[in-house]
Amino acid sequence: MGGHGHGHHHEPYTVPKPETYNNQVEKIWELNYLQNELAKRGLKDPWIRNEVWRYNYKVWGNPKLRWFKFLFAGLPLGAACAAATIAYEEYTGVYADHGHGDHGHGDHGHSGGHH
């Protein structure tokens, strides 16, 4: 029973080597600020270079924009579905009030016992 038979499989992307980001931390003010604040406390983040990709705004946009896209990505579809549901309910009268608004007239005071 030989290999898996898949042949050569190449990823559709290339993962950059971590050393690529070594000197880029200083170029990103947010990470540079973080590094300086840690240094003031005698601390160092040896993995800070792993955060560099997040600040490649050409590829990922800025962090606020990423959150906006994440939170509101489904909003147009959700609004369309809500509108379609409301239109369907209005058209078919699924939740129409069938005269139940005045139930209760004459029912006051019937507790079953004498006061």
N, CA, C and O atoms as a GROMACS GRO file, in nm:
protein
  460
    1MET      N    1   0.085  -0.116   0.000
    1MET     CA    2   0.000   0.000   0.000
    1MET      C    3   0.090   0.123   0.000
    1MET      O    4   0.140   0.164   0.105
    2GLY      N    5   0.110   0.180  -0.113
    2GLY     CA    6   0.205   0.288  -0.132
    2GLY      C    7   0.159   0.420  -0.072
    2GLY      O    8   0.094   0.423   0.033
    3GLY      N    9   0.193   0.526  -0.139
    3GLY     CA   10   0.161   0.661  -0.092
    3GLY      C   11   0.013   0.690  -0.105
    3GLY      O   12  -0.068   0.601  -0.132
    4HIS      N   13  -0.018   0.814  -0.084
    4HIS     CA   14  -0.159   0.854  -0.085
    4HIS      C   15  -0.213   0.872  -0.225
    4HIS      O   16  -0.335   0.881  -0.243
    5GLY      N   17  -0.127   0.877  -0.325
    5GLY     CA   18  -0.174   0.888  -0.462
    5GLY      C   19  -0.223   1.026  -0.499
    5GLY      O   20  -0.291   1.042  -0.601
    6HIS      N   21  -0.191   1.127  -0.420
    6HIS     CA   22  -0.238   1.261  -0.449
    6HIS      C   23  -0.144   1.336  -0.543
    6HIS      O   24  -0.180   1.443  -0.593
    7GLY      N   25  -0.028   1.283  -0.566
    7GLY     CA   26   0.068   1.355  -0.650
    7GLY      C   27   0.124   1.474  -0.575
    7GLY      O   28   0.113   1.482  -0.453
    8HIS      N   29   0.183   1.566  -0.647
    8HIS     CA   30   0.238   1.685  -0.584
    8HIS      C   31   0.126   1.784  -0.559
    8HIS      O   32   0.047   1.815  -0.648
    9HIS      N   33   0.121   1.830  -0.438
    9HIS     CA   34   0.018   1.926  -0.401
    9HIS      C   35   0.087   2.052  -0.350
    9HIS      O   36   0.164   2.046  -0.254
   10HIS      N   37   0.059   2.163  -0.414
   10HIS     CA   38   0.119   2.290  -0.372
   10HIS      C   39   0.010   2.378  -0.315
   10HIS      O   40  -0.101   2.386  -0.368
   11GLU      N   41   0.044   2.444  -0.204
   11GLU     CA   42  -0.052   2.535  -0.141
   11GLU      C   43  -0.076   2.655  -0.234
   11GLU      O   44   0.014   2.694  -0.308
   12PRO      N   45  -0.196   2.713  -0.230
   12PRO     CA   46  -0.225   2.828  -0.316
   12PRO      C   47  -0.162   2.957  -0.262
   12PRO      O   48  -0.186   3.065  -0.316
   13TYR      N   49  -0.084   2.946  -0.158
   13TYR     CA   50  -0.021   3.064  -0.098
   13TYR      C   51   0.117   3.024  -0.048
   13TYR      O   52   0.148   2.905  -0.036
   14THR      N   53   0.198   3.123  -0.019
   14THR     CA   54   0.328   3.095   0.040
   14THR      C   55   0.333   3.159   0.177
   14THR      O   56   0.297   3.276   0.193
   15VAL      N   57   0.375   3.085   0.274
   15VAL     CA   58   0.386   3.135   0.410
   15VAL      C   59   0.524   3.200   0.423
   15VAL      O   60   0.626   3.134   0.403
   16PRO      N   61   0.526   3.329   0.458
   16PRO     CA   62   0.656   3.394   0.470
   16PRO      C   63   0.732   3.343   0.592
   16PRO      O   64   0.671   3.303   0.691
   17LYS      N   65   0.861   3.346   0.585
   17LYS     CA   66   0.943   3.305   0.698
   17LYS      C   67   0.933   3.412   0.806
   17LYS      O   68   0.924   3.531   0.775
   18PRO      N   69   0.935   3.373   0.933
   18PRO     CA   70   0.922   3.472   1.042
   18PRO      C   71   1.029   3.581   1.035
   18PRO      O   72   1.003   3.695   1.076
   19GLU      N   73   1.147   3.548   0.984
   19GLU     CA   74   1.255   3.647   0.978
   19GLU      C   75   1.218   3.765   0.888
   19GLU      O   76   1.276   3.873   0.899
   20THR      N   77   1.122   3.744   0.799
   20THR     CA   78   1.077   3.850   0.709
   20THR      C   79   1.029   3.970   0.788
   20THR      O   80   1.044   4.084   0.744
   21TYR      N   81   0.970   3.945   0.905
   21TYR     CA   82   0.908   4.052   0.983
   21TYR      C   83   0.997   4.108   1.093
   21TYR      O   84   0.956   4.198   1.165
   22ASN      N   85   1.119   4.056   1.108
   22ASN     CA   86   1.206   4.097   1.218
   22ASN      C   87   1.225   4.248   1.228
   22ASN      O   88   1.212   4.304   1.337
   23ASN      N   89   1.255   4.314   1.117
   23ASN     CA   90   1.285   4.457   1.124
   23ASN      C   91   1.163   4.544   1.093
   23ASN      O   92   1.176   4.666   1.080
   24GLN      N   93   1.047   4.485   1.082
   24GLN     CA   94   0.928   4.562   1.047
   24GLN      C   95   0.850   4.609   1.169
   24GLN      O   96   0.762   4.694   1.156
   25VAL      N   97   0.880   4.556   1.287
   25VAL     CA   98   0.808   4.596   1.408
   25VAL      C   99   0.827   4.745   1.432
   25VAL      O  100   0.732   4.814   1.470
   26GLU      N  101   0.949   4.795   1.410
   26GLU     CA  102   0.977   4.936   1.434
   26GLU      C  103   0.903   5.028   1.337
   26GLU      O  104   0.880   5.145   1.368
   27LYS      N  105   0.865   4.977   1.221
   27LYS     CA  106   0.797   5.058   1.120
   27LYS      C  107   0.648   5.075   1.150
   27LYS      O  108   0.582   5.161   1.091
   28ILE      N  109   0.594   4.995   1.239
   28ILE     CA  110   0.451   4.999   1.270
   28ILE      C  111   0.436   5.066   1.406
   28ILE      O  112   0.479   5.010   1.507
   29TRP      N  113   0.376   5.183   1.410
   29TRP     CA  114   0.376   5.262   1.534
   29TRP      C  115   0.306   5.191   1.649
   29TRP      O  116   0.348   5.202   1.764
   30GLU      N  117   0.199   5.117   1.619
   30GLU     CA  118   0.127   5.048   1.728
   30GLU      C  119   0.216   4.944   1.795
   30GLU      O  120   0.220   4.934   1.918
   31LEU      N  121   0.288   4.867   1.714
   31LEU     CA  122   0.375   4.764   1.770
   31LEU      C  123   0.500   4.825   1.832
   31LEU      O  124   0.550   4.776   1.933
   32ASN      N  125   0.550   4.932   1.772
   32ASN     CA  126   0.665   5.001   1.828
   32ASN      C  127   0.630   5.059   1.964
   32ASN      O  128   0.709   5.048   2.058
   33TYR      N  129   0.513   5.119   1.977
   33TYR     CA  130   0.465   5.173   2.104
   33TYR      C  131   0.455   5.062   2.208
   33TYR      O  132   0.500   5.078   2.322
   34LEU      N  133   0.394   4.949   2.169
   34LEU     CA  134   0.381   4.836   2.260
   34LEU      C  135   0.518   4.787   2.306
   34LEU      O  136   0.538   4.760   2.424
   35GLN      N  137   0.611   4.776   2.214
   35GLN     CA  138   0.745   4.729   2.246
   35GLN      C  139   0.813   4.825   2.346
   35GLN      O  140   0.879   4.781   2.440
   36ASN      N  141   0.796   4.956   2.325
   36ASN     CA  142   0.855   5.055   2.415
   36ASN      C  143   0.792   5.051   2.553
   36ASN      O  144   0.861   5.062   2.654
   37GLU      N  145   0.659   5.034   2.559
   37GLU     CA  146   0.591   5.026   2.688
   37GLU      C  147   0.634   4.902   2.766
   37GLU      O  148   0.652   4.907   2.888
   38LEU      N  149   0.650   4.791   2.696
   38LEU     CA  150   0.699   4.669   2.761
   38LEU      C  151   0.841   4.690   2.812
   38LEU      O  152   0.875   4.647   2.923
   39ALA      N  153   0.925   4.756   2.732
   39ALA     CA  154   1.065   4.779   2.770
   39ALA      C  155   1.073   4.865   2.897
   39ALA      O  156   1.162   4.844   2.980
   40LYS      N  157   0.982   4.961   2.912
   40LYS     CA  158   0.980   5.046   3.032
   40LYS      C  159   0.959   4.962   3.158
   40LYS      O  160   1.004   5.000   3.267
   41ARG      N  161   0.892   4.850   3.143
   41ARG     CA  162   0.864   4.762   3.257
   41ARG      C  163   0.963   4.645   3.264
   41ARG      O  164   0.947   4.554   3.344
   42GLY      N  165   1.063   4.650   3.179
   42GLY     CA  166   1.163   4.545   3.177
   42GLY      C  167   1.116   4.418   3.109
   42GLY      O  168   1.168   4.310   3.135
   43LEU      N  169   1.016   4.430   3.023
   43LEU     CA  170   0.959   4.314   2.955
   43LEU      C  171   0.989   4.320   2.806
   43LEU      O  172   1.020   4.426   2.751
   44LYS      N  173   0.979   4.206   2.743
   44LYS     CA  174   0.999   4.198   2.597
   44LYS      C  175   0.908   4.088   2.543
   44LYS      O  176   0.894   3.982   2.604
   45ASP      N  177   0.846   4.115   2.431
   45ASP     CA  178   0.762   4.015   2.365
   45ASP      C  179   0.841   3.955   2.250
   45ASP      O  180   0.855   4.018   2.145
   46PRO      N  181   0.892   3.833   2.267
   46PRO     CA  182   0.973   3.774   2.160
   46PRO      C  183   0.892   3.736   2.037
   46PRO      O  184   0.949   3.709   1.932
   47TRP      N  185   0.761   3.734   2.049
   47TRP     CA  186   0.676   3.694   1.938
   47TRP      C  187   0.603   3.811   1.875
   47TRP      O  188   0.511   3.791   1.795
   48ILE      N  189   0.642   3.933   1.908
   48ILE     CA  190   0.571   4.051   1.856
   48ILE      C  191   0.575   4.057   1.704
   48ILE      O  192   0.483   4.111   1.642
   49ARG      N  193   0.679   4.003   1.644
   49ARG     CA  194   0.688   4.005   1.498
   49ARG      C  195   0.573   3.928   1.433
   49ARG      O  196   0.539   3.952   1.318
   50ASN      N  197   0.514   3.836   1.508
   50ASN     CA  198   0.403   3.759   1.453
   50ASN      C  199   0.276   3.843   1.435
   50ASN      O  200   0.180   3.798   1.372
   51GLU      N  201   0.276   3.963   1.489
   51GLU     CA  202   0.160   4.052   1.476
   51GLU      C  203   0.172   4.147   1.357
   51GLU      O  204   0.077   4.218   1.325
   52VAL      N  205   0.288   4.150   1.293
   52VAL     CA  206   0.313   4.245   1.184
   52VAL      C  207   0.210   4.231   1.073
   52VAL      O  208   0.163   4.331   1.018
   53TRP      N  209   0.174   4.109   1.039
   53TRP     CA  210   0.080   4.088   0.927
   53TRP      C  211  -0.052   4.159   0.948
   53TRP      O  212  -0.116   4.200   0.851
   54ARG      N  213  -0.093   4.174   1.074
   54ARG     CA  214  -0.221   4.239   1.102
   54ARG      C  215  -0.223   4.385   1.059
   54ARG      O  216  -0.330   4.443   1.036
   55TYR      N  217  -0.105   4.443   1.047
   55TYR     CA  218  -0.095   4.585   1.015
   55TYR      C  219  -0.058   4.608   0.869
   55TYR      O  220  -0.018   4.718   0.831
   56ASN      N  221  -0.071   4.505   0.788
   56ASN     CA  222  -0.051   4.520   0.644
   56ASN      C  223  -0.185   4.568   0.587
   56ASN      O  224  -0.267   4.488   0.540
   57TYR      N  225  -0.206   4.700   0.592
   57TYR     CA  226  -0.336   4.756   0.557
   57TYR      C  227  -0.372   4.737   0.411
   57TYR      O  228  -0.490   4.738   0.375
   58LYS      N  229  -0.272   4.721   0.325
   58LYS     CA  230  -0.300   4.699   0.184
   58LYS      C  231  -0.375   4.568   0.163
   58LYS      O  232  -0.460   4.558   0.075
   59VAL      N  233  -0.342   4.469   0.245
   59VAL     CA  234  -0.405   4.338   0.231
   59VAL      C  235  -0.528   4.325   0.319
   59VAL      O  236  -0.633   4.278   0.274
   60TRP      N  237  -0.516   4.369   0.445
   60TRP     CA  238  -0.621   4.340   0.543
   60TRP      C  239  -0.706   4.459   0.581
   60TRP      O  240  -0.808   4.441   0.648
   61GLY      N  241  -0.670   4.580   0.542
   61GLY     CA  242  -0.742   4.698   0.589
   61GLY      C  243  -0.700   4.726   0.732
   61GLY      O  244  -0.626   4.648   0.792
   62ASN      N  245  -0.747   4.836   0.788
   62ASN     CA  246  -0.708   4.864   0.926
   62ASN      C  247  -0.793   4.784   1.024
   62ASN      O  248  -0.899   4.734   0.985
   63PRO      N  249  -0.750   4.771   1.149
   63PRO     CA  250  -0.823   4.686   1.245
   63PRO      C  251  -0.969   4.727   1.265
   63PRO      O  252  -1.056   4.641   1.278
   64LYS      N  253  -0.996   4.858   1.267
   64LYS     CA  254  -1.136   4.902   1.284
   64LYS      C  255  -1.221   4.860   1.165
   64LYS      O  256  -1.335   4.817   1.181
   65LEU      N  257  -1.164   4.873   1.046
   65LEU     CA  258  -1.236   4.832   0.926
   65LEU      C  259  -1.261   4.681   0.926
   65LEU      O  260  -1.368   4.636   0.884
   66ARG      N  261  -1.162   4.604   0.973
   66ARG     CA  262  -1.180   4.458   0.981
   66ARG      C  263  -1.296   4.425   1.075
   66ARG      O  264  -1.379   4.340   1.044
   67TRP      N  265  -1.302   4.493   1.191
   67TRP     CA  266  -1.413   4.468   1.285
   67TRP      C  267  -1.546   4.509   1.222
   67TRP      O  268  -1.645   4.437   1.236
   68PHE      N  269  -1.548   4.621   1.155
   68PHE     CA  270  -1.671   4.667   1.090
   68PHE      C  271  -1.719   4.565   0.989
   68PHE      O  272  -1.837   4.529   0.986
   69LYS      N  273  -1.626   4.517   0.906
   69LYS     CA  274  -1.662   4.416   0.806
   69LYS      C  275  -1.710   4.288   0.873
   69LYS      O  276  -1.807   4.227   0.828
   70PHE      N  277  -1.643   4.248   0.981
   70PHE     CA  278  -1.680   4.125   1.052
   70PHE      C  279  -1.820   4.136   1.112
   70PHE      O  280  -1.901   4.045   1.098
   71LEU      N  281  -1.848   4.248   1.177
   71LEU     CA  282  -1.975   4.264   1.246
   71LEU      C  283  -2.093   4.287   1.151
   71LEU      O  284  -2.204   4.243   1.179
   72PHE      N  285  -2.068   4.354   1.039
   72PHE     CA  286  -2.179   4.393   0.953
   72PHE      C  287  -2.180   4.321   0.818
   72PHE      O  288  -2.253   4.361   0.727
   73ALA      N  289  -2.100   4.217   0.804
   73ALA     CA  290  -2.093   4.145   0.677
   73ALA      C  291  -2.228   4.089   0.636
   73ALA      O  292  -2.262   4.091   0.518
   74GLY      N  293  -2.306   4.040   0.730
   74GLY     CA  294  -2.434   3.979   0.698
   74GLY      C  295  -2.552   4.074   0.706
   74GLY      O  296  -2.667   4.032   0.688
   75LEU      N  297  -2.527   4.202   0.734
   75LEU     CA  298  -2.636   4.296   0.754
   75LEU      C  299  -2.728   4.311   0.632
   75LEU      O  300  -2.850   4.304   0.649
   76PRO      N  301  -2.676   4.329   0.511
   76PRO     CA  302  -2.768   4.343   0.397
   76PRO      C  303  -2.856   4.220   0.377
   76PRO      O  304  -2.976   4.233   0.353
   77LEU      N  305  -2.798   4.102   0.388
   77LEU     CA  306  -2.876   3.980   0.373
   77LEU      C  307  -2.978   3.967   0.486
   77LEU      O  308  -3.093   3.931   0.461
   78GLY      N  309  -2.936   3.996   0.608
   78GLY     CA  310  -3.027   3.988   0.722
   78GLY      C  311  -3.143   4.085   0.709
   78GLY      O  312  -3.258   4.051   0.739
   79ALA      N  313  -3.114   4.207   0.664
   79ALA     CA  314  -3.220   4.308   0.646
   79ALA      C  315  -3.317   4.264   0.536
   79ALA      O  316  -3.438   4.282   0.548
   80ALA      N  317  -3.263   4.207   0.429
   80ALA     CA  318  -3.348   4.160   0.320
   80ALA      C  319  -3.438   4.046   0.368
   80ALA      O  320  -3.557   4.042   0.334
   81CYS      N  321  -3.383   3.954   0.446
   81CYS     CA  322  -3.463   3.842   0.499
   81CYS      C  323  -3.571   3.893   0.594
   81CYS      O  324  -3.684   3.845   0.590
   82ALA      N  325  -3.536   3.990   0.679
   82ALA     CA  326  -3.634   4.046   0.772
   82ALA      C  327  -3.747   4.114   0.696
   82ALA      O  328  -3.864   4.097   0.728
   83ALA      N  329  -3.711   4.192   0.594
   83ALA     CA  330  -3.812   4.261   0.514
   83ALA      C  331  -3.902   4.160   0.442
   83ALA      O  332  -4.023   4.178   0.436
   84ALA      N  333  -3.843   4.054   0.389
   84ALA     CA  334  -3.922   3.951   0.320
   84ALA      C  335  -4.016   3.881   0.418
   84ALA      O  336  -4.131   3.852   0.384
   85THR      N  337  -3.968   3.854   0.539
   85THR     CA  338  -4.052   3.790   0.640
   85THR      C  339  -4.169   3.879   0.678
   85THR      O  340  -4.283   3.833   0.688
   86ILE      N  341  -4.142   4.007   0.700
   86ILE     CA  342  -4.249   4.101   0.737
   86ILE      C  343  -4.349   4.113   0.623
   86ILE      O  344  -4.470   4.113   0.646
   87ALA      N  345  -4.299   4.124   0.500
   87ALA     CA  346  -4.389   4.134   0.385
   87ALA      C  347  -4.476   4.009   0.373
   87ALA      O  348  -4.595   4.020   0.345
   88TYR      N  349  -4.419   3.892   0.394
   88TYR     CA  350  -4.494   3.766   0.388
   88TYR      C  351  -4.602   3.763   0.495
   88TYR      O  352  -4.716   3.726   0.468
   89GLU      N  353  -4.566   3.803   0.618
   89GLU     CA  354  -4.663   3.802   0.727
   89GLU      C  355  -4.776   3.901   0.702
   89GLU      O  356  -4.892   3.872   0.730
   90GLU      N  357  -4.741   4.019   0.647
   90GLU     CA  358  -4.844   4.118   0.616
   90GLU      C  359  -4.936   4.067   0.505
   90GLU      O  360  -5.058   4.084   0.512
   91TYR      N  361  -4.878   4.005   0.403
   91TYR     CA  362  -4.954   3.957   0.289
   91TYR      C  363  -5.046   3.842   0.328
   91TYR      O  364  -5.162   3.838   0.286
   92THR      N  365  -4.997   3.749   0.407
   92THR     CA  366  -5.077   3.632   0.442
   92THR      C  367  -5.160   3.653   0.566
   92THR      O  368  -5.252   3.576   0.593
   93GLY      N  369  -5.130   3.757   0.644
   93GLY     CA  370  -5.205   3.782   0.766
   93GLY      C  371  -5.179   3.678   0.873
   93GLY      O  372  -5.268   3.647   0.953
   94VAL      N  373  -5.060   3.623   0.876
   94VAL     CA  374  -5.026   3.517   0.972
   94VAL      C  375  -5.051   3.562   1.114
   94VAL      O  376  -5.105   3.486   1.195
   95TYR      N  377  -5.012   3.684   1.146
   95TYR     CA  378  -5.027   3.731   1.285
   95TYR      C  379  -5.139   3.833   1.298
   95TYR      O  380  -5.137   3.916   1.389
   96ALA      N  381  -5.236   3.827   1.210
   96ALA     CA  382  -5.347   3.923   1.217
   96ALA      C  383  -5.425   3.902   1.346
   96ALA      O  384  -5.440   3.789   1.393
   97ASP      N  385  -5.475   4.011   1.403
   97ASP     CA  386  -5.553   4.005   1.526
   97ASP      C  387  -5.696   3.966   1.489
   97ASP      O  388  -5.763   4.039   1.416
   98HIS      N  389  -5.741   3.853   1.536
   98HIS     CA  390  -5.873   3.801   1.501
   98HIS      C  391  -5.978   3.838   1.606
   98HIS      O  392  -6.052   3.752   1.653
   99GLY      N  393  -5.983   3.966   1.641
   99GLY     CA  394  -6.085   4.010   1.734
   99GLY      C  395  -6.054   3.974   1.878
   99GLY      O  396  -6.143   3.977   1.962
  100HIS      N  397  -5.930   3.939   1.908
  100HIS     CA  398  -5.895   3.903   2.045
  100HIS      C  399  -5.864   4.024   2.129
  100HIS      O  400  -5.837   4.011   2.248
  101GLY      N  401  -5.867   4.143   2.069
  101GLY     CA  402  -5.831   4.264   2.142
  101GLY      C  403  -5.932   4.298   2.250
  101GLY      O  404  -5.897   4.366   2.346
  102ASP      N  405  -6.057   4.253   2.235
  102ASP     CA  406  -6.156   4.291   2.335
  102ASP      C  407  -6.199   4.173   2.421
  102ASP      O  408  -6.305   4.180   2.482
  103HIS      N  409  -6.120   4.066   2.429
  103HIS     CA  410  -6.153   3.959   2.523
  103HIS      C  411  -6.125   4.012   2.661
  103HIS      O  412  -6.023   4.079   2.677
  104GLY      N  413  -6.197   3.989   2.752
  104GLY     CA  414  -6.169   4.041   2.885
  104GLY      C  415  -6.278   4.138   2.929
  104GLY      O  416  -6.290   4.165   3.048
  105HIS      N  417  -6.359   4.192   2.835
  105HIS     CA  418  -6.470   4.275   2.878
  105HIS      C  419  -6.571   4.184   2.946
  105HIS      O  420  -6.614   4.084   2.889
  106GLY      N  421  -6.607   4.221   3.063
  106GLY     CA  422  -6.705   4.140   3.135
  106GLY      C  423  -6.640   4.029   3.216
  106GLY      O  424  -6.709   3.960   3.291
  107ASP      N  425  -6.511   4.010   3.204
  107ASP     CA  426  -6.445   3.906   3.280
  107ASP      C  427  -6.385   3.958   3.410
  107ASP      O  428  -6.330   3.880   3.488
  108HIS      N  429  -6.396   4.087   3.435
  108HIS     CA  430  -6.334   4.143   3.554
  108HIS      C  431  -6.409   4.102   3.677
  108HIS      O  432  -6.532   4.102   3.679
  109GLY      N  433  -6.337   4.067   3.778
  109GLY     CA  434  -6.399   4.036   3.906
  109GLY      C  435  -6.444   3.894   3.922
  109GLY      O  436  -6.497   3.860   4.028
  110HIS      N  437  -6.426   3.809   3.826
  110HIS     CA  438  -6.467   3.669   3.839
  110HIS      C  439  -6.351   3.588   3.895
  110HIS      O  440  -6.278   3.522   3.820
  111SER      N  441  -6.333   3.592   4.023
  111SER     CA  442  -6.223   3.517   4.082
  111SER      C  443  -6.273   3.386   4.139
  111SER      O  444  -6.194   3.304   4.186
  112GLY      N  445  -6.400   3.365   4.135
  112GLY     CA  446  -6.453   3.237   4.180
  112GLY      C  447  -6.496   3.238   4.325
  112GLY      O  448  -6.557   3.142   4.372
  113GLY      N  449  -6.466   3.341   4.396
  113GLY     CA  450  -6.503   3.341   4.538
  113GLY      C  451  -6.567   3.474   4.575
  113GLY      O  452  -6.572   3.566   4.494
  114HIS      N  453  -6.617   3.482   4.698
  114HIS     CA  454  -6.679   3.605   4.747
  114HIS      C  455  -6.579   3.682   4.829
  114HIS      O  456  -6.494   3.624   4.896
  115HIS      N  457  -6.590   3.818   4.824
  115HIS     CA  458  -6.496   3.903   4.898
  115HIS      C  459  -6.550   3.935   5.031
  115HIS      O  460  -6.486   4.006   5.108
   0.00000   0.00000   0.00000
